[in-house]
């Protein structure tokens, strides 16, 4: 099995390589796109059918024939069926069988029978070119219902009951669903928000021209949606029936025996939370190594509020065993922010506004700073080109060529781009103060010193850059923090004595991180970081190299 | 006589203006608007969101579409924009039509909405006009 797969893979890759060398436009000219590729159909009455195409057919009209699917081609059951676009639904066509068979009252379709539709399409005022094969579609006059979970995971326990037959009526807002488990036990489950979005109350007298008013979305014909009050997720339940759900003929619908009430589940392998953990051993000149934990957790929770997202966050850059005179930032932040990305212009493509609040402390919890931290990020045109985006663009170009030549092509077939880069700029502010006077203790010995409270008003411009070369990347961030007010800090000296310092003006801080990812997705990496400068709240001098393992999702 | 005619003309014009302003303020013109399917409305929103010259096809992946025009990350920021644009389009819906966390991305593997068709289906399943 293995060699066959690889041969197929090689042949596909080879084909696309040849295709990439050729011009896309000349390749497209070789194929003629079909006018309609039928994908779905709905029966609104025994005389009206709607057909969905993959293509936009809003500019096409035509004629159709209804054939018996069993006896095959021969004399059509109904001919000269007018075909028109479904108003407001660009992929749908309407077929008025009554106009093609006025003698048959109610319509020519018979319940339970299978048919073939042969449709000839052309722009209005024209005819189909001679020799053009009609589009064929197989249909069955059956009111069988398939049950599927709602596609959005946030629509928990919501299911759609889809039929090719339009429904006449549903059970009302509250309903009960009859289910059977694999042992044959029958029970009822209560459901809420039960609705038929497009009921066809009087199918016998409906006209094609009324369709768009009854169902602006043709997909709503034959759609019944409910949300289970309390689904039993441990048991795979087979829905047997829904009381009072009837098709357009007034008959109760038949649920597909293959349907199960299995809610849509997220892939179990990964969690959506955004977290970053970097564990390092640090080494400095003339000192024994220590450990450093640099981590950040910022899950996306809740809904959007007027386009803003609430994002709580916690980050820490702490360590033990200070390496001689070289120290870590010793920062722990808890907070949250509201985040919204604006799209101002084609030049400034992204403007990220994130007003937030941060409680800033250190590992000893002897600092208590509360800050308002509004931050503004600027994404200029051409400066956001990470490998991921370049890979997607490359895949999109390949897919266009592959589609034109009917070659199956997925993202797994496309080789990721090798090179990528990002450059963005921030302007931030840190406004607040140290909440109260505290006593700072030395990390070793008995020295203590009071740290008086103070006000904080900092301007924080930042530049962030990322360069990616395959699995290797360099990420650099530079802060130029300007302290507009005098801030107090207690510094610990190598002999573990303490001194009170008063800080003002510029305090720069920069981090350059080189990473080598182990996995293609870039979740695990070996990193080496160089940190240099003065970081709050202590503003002690940091000048260190750290290496370790990073886990990032 | 001429001044009387002019006065009548002014009165008629003023009355016409008042009537137009009244209609403009109270009448929604909804009956004149053609209904459009949820699918087509979603497709238009995606086209505007990605600043595409033509409508996207059903099979196109949202993250791939965004890759062409993006100036920032698809997830969460562009996905949030798309969710907001859809909520504005379907502002008369009882429920939120789509949450951005439902949109699949390399950075959000738990999302199930990958393609334009998935998005149109999700919106249709949640859209309940008031």
Interface residues (C-beta under 8 A of the other chain):
Chain A: X54 X56 X86 X87 X88 X89 X90 X91 X92 X150 X151 X152 X153 X154 X155 X158 X160 X195 X197 X212 X213 X216 X217 X218 X219 X220 X225 X264 X266 X267 X269 X270 X271 X272 X274 X300 X303 X304 X307 X309 X339 X340 X341 X343 X349 X350 X352 X379 X380 X381 X383 X384 X388 X389 X392 X393 X395 X396 X399 X411 X521
Chain B: X34 X35 X36 X37 X38 X39 X40 X43 X55 X57 X58 X61 X63 X64 X65 X66 X67 X68 X70 X71 X72 X73 X76 X77 X78 X80 X81 X83 X84 X87 X96 X98 X99 X100 X101 X102 X106 X107 X108 X109 X110 X111 X112 X113 X118 X121 X122 X124 X125 X126 X128
